[in-house]
């Protein structure tokens, strides 16, 4: 009987070992799997790294922190951080927190923090604080994006000068030739009014242009700017990437795109796939933070 139980235990353990328990995989632009050590070595050579994310995916946020720490060590602290999740008019309060002038509660009361800030973004901000790094609030204040979506981008011209400093310098180019925006149009379908459609796309564009400008204006020779943003803001070399390249075609920019997979081997998508420098594949059933 004991031998039978032992045999069953061995069989069960073998079955468990045969299962693929990978939580993530990285692939390069040639769709070849790349290890963490090589990933960091290559990323450290870029001027800008756009780390795409699925906002509610826990492993995505864990990897952001680990990648940031690794590049910090690789480059002897020569990095700058920035994120979509912080809006330009909140920079002063964010700086006050980073320099220890205000505590977490005051920051929470002063800044429009995302609902998953504590679990997903505070670790990045606190890392910047501990290492005395600049952390740039790159995004447009949401009220101006909302205004663009409802009333059109031209209405931003009527803002007072002290408010225009929180958005990208006008005018900005809005075109369906920008990767991602054409996809937005197709997803919304033909039933949407053309003016409303273009206003919606312009709202996305003013966010991307503002984040790109914020990154560009805070670049520092020899330092790598690491930016955290929703995957859609940089996928397929659109969004932030597109506007950064308009400002300086010679910038060396790495895009980390994100894909979810139902397959345990975490393979790249088989169709409708445009690889960027690095491509992260994570399980579709990964724990969500909200």
N, C-alpha and C positions, 0 to 999 in steps of 0.2 A: 504493500500500500504506500509506504514511504517513497519507494522508487517511482511509483506511478505519479505521485504528487510532485516529486522533483522533476520528472519528465515534463509534466504539464507546465510547471513554473518556467522551465528552460524554454519551452515553446513560446510561452507568452512573452517572455523577455526578448526573444529573438524577433517576434512580431513587432514589438514596440521599437526595437532598434531599426527595423526595416522602414518604419514610418519616417516621412520627411518632416522634421520639426523646425525647419528654418523659419525665422521671423521676418527676414528680409534678404534681398539679393541686389547687388549693384551690377549694372552692365555698362560698358563703354559705348561710344558712338557706333562701333562696328558690331554691336550686339554680343560682345564677348563678356563673360562674367569677369568682374574685377574685384580683387580682395581689398580689404580696408586699408592696408598699408600702402598699396599702390595708389588707391583712390586719394588718400591724403597727400601723398608725394606729388601727384599731378595737380591737385587743387591748389596747392601752395604756390604754384607758378602763375596764377591768374590775378588780374587786376580786380575783377569783380566775380563773385559767386552768387548766383541767384538760386537759393534753395527752395524749390517748390514744395508745397505741403497740401495735404488734405486736412483741413482745419481741425477735424475731430479725431484724428488718428493718433493713438498714443505712441506707437513705435516711430512714427514720423517725427514727433517732437523729441523723443529720446535721442534719435539719431542726430537731429539738429544740434543738440547740446554736445554730444560726443564728437561730432565733426568739428564744431567750433573749438572745443578744448584741444583737439588734436592739431588743428591748424595753428592755434595760438602757440602751442609748444614747438611746432615745426618752424614757425617764423619768428620765434623769440618775442612773441607778444605784438608783432607788427600787423595788427588787424584792426578794422573798424566794423562795428555792427550796426545794423539798421533793420527796420521792419515795417511792413504794411500795417501792422496792428496798432501803430502809434501815429497820430495825426500831427501835422506840422505845428499847429498852434498849441500843442501840448509839450513842445520841446523844453521850454523853460522849467516846467514842473518835473519833467523827466530828468533834466540835468541836476535839479535840486536834490532829487532822490539819489542819483548816482554819486553825488559829492557828500551825501550824508546830512544835508541841510533839512530834509524832511523825512518822516518815517513812512512805512508802508500804508498806514491808515490815511495820512494826509495825501499821499500819492493817489490812493483810491478815490478820495473825495475831489481831487483836482484834475484828474485825467479820465477821459472816456475809455476805460479799460474793457476789453472783450470779456465775455462771461467765462471763458476758459483761461483767463490770464494767470490765475494762481497755479494751476497745474501745468500749463503749457508754455507760458511766456515769461513768467517771473523767474524761473531758473536761468534763462538767458540774460535777463536784465540784472539779476543778482551776480551772475558771472562777470558781466561788464563792470559792475560796481566793485567787486572784489579785486579785479585786475586793473581797475582805473582805465577802462576803455571808453571811447566815445560810442554812444548808442544813439543813432539818428532816427528821429520820428519822421518817416519819409512820406507818409500818405497825405492826401488832401483832406481837410476837414469834411466830414460826411455831409454837412448841410450844403456845401457847394456842389458836391456830386449829385445830391438830390435835386438841387436847383437846376442843374444841367439836364437831368433826366426829365424833369417836368416842364421846363421852360426853354431849354436849348442852351447851347454853349455860348452863344453870342451875348447872352444876358450877363455873363461873367465880366464883360467889358465895363459894365455899369457899376461894379463894385468900387468902393473907395480904395485908394492906394494902400492904405494900411492893412487891408484885407487881401489884396491881390498877392501880397508876399507869401501867402499860404498856399498858392496854387502855381502851377507851371506858367512860365512866361507866355502870354498870349500873343498872337494866335498859335494854336497847335494844329498840326495836321491830323485830320480824322479821315481815314480811308478804309474801305473794305478790303484793300489789298494787304492790310496788316494781318498776319496770321492770327487766327482766333476770332477776329471780328466777323469775317465771312461766315464762320461756323455759328456765331451767335445769331446772325440773320437767319440762317437756315433752320436753326432750332426754334426760332420764334414763329416761323411759318409765314405764308403769304397773306394771312388774314389780318396781320398787324398793320396799322396805318404807317405809311412810309416815314412821316415826320416823327411819330412816336418812336419808331424803330431806330432812326438815326440819332435821336436824342438819347435813347438808351445806350447805344453804342458809344456816343460821345461822352457819356458819363463814365463808361469804362475807360475810354481813352484818356480823359483828364486825370483819372486816378493813375494810370500807367505812366503818363507823361510827367506827372508830379513826382512820383516815386523815382523815375529815371533822373529827373533834374536834381532831386535831393541827393541821390547817390553821386551823381556827376560832380556836384558842387562840394562834396565832402571827400573826394578822392585825394589820396596823399601818396606821393611817389614812394614806392617800396612797400607800401601797405596793401593788404588785400581787404576789400570791402565785402563782408558777408551779409547778404540780405535775405530775410525770411519773408516769403510771400505765398499766397495761394497759388497752386500750380497753374491755374488758368492765366495768371498774370505774366507768365514767362514760357508757357508750353509752346512747342513748335517754333521757337525763336520769335514769338510775337510779344506784344505788351511792353513790359519794361525793357527787355532786350532790344526790341526794335527802336524804341526812342533813345536808348543809350547809344546805339550804333549810328543814329542820325546825328548825334552830338559829336561822336568821335569814332569813325569806322575802325580805327586802329586799336581800340580798347580790347584787351583780351578778357573775354567774358565766358564763364562756364555756367551752363544751365543744368540743374539737376531736376529732371522731370519725374513725376510719380505715377505709378500705375498699380491698381489693385488686381489681384489674381485669385480665382477660385481654385486654381490648380496647386496642389501641394508642392510641386517642383518650382513654383514661382517663376514661370517662364514669361518672357516679354509677349505683348500682344501679337497676334498673328496677322492682323489687318488694321488699316487706318492708324498706322504707327509711324511717326516721324521721330527718330532718335535724336537726342541732344548729346552734349558731351558725356553726361552720366545719367543713367536711368535707374530709378529705384523701384523695385517691385515688392509689394507688401501683401500679406494675405487679406482678402476681402472681409474675413470675419475677425480681423484684429480688433481688440478692445477699443471702443470709442470713448472719448473723454466727455462727451455730452450728446 
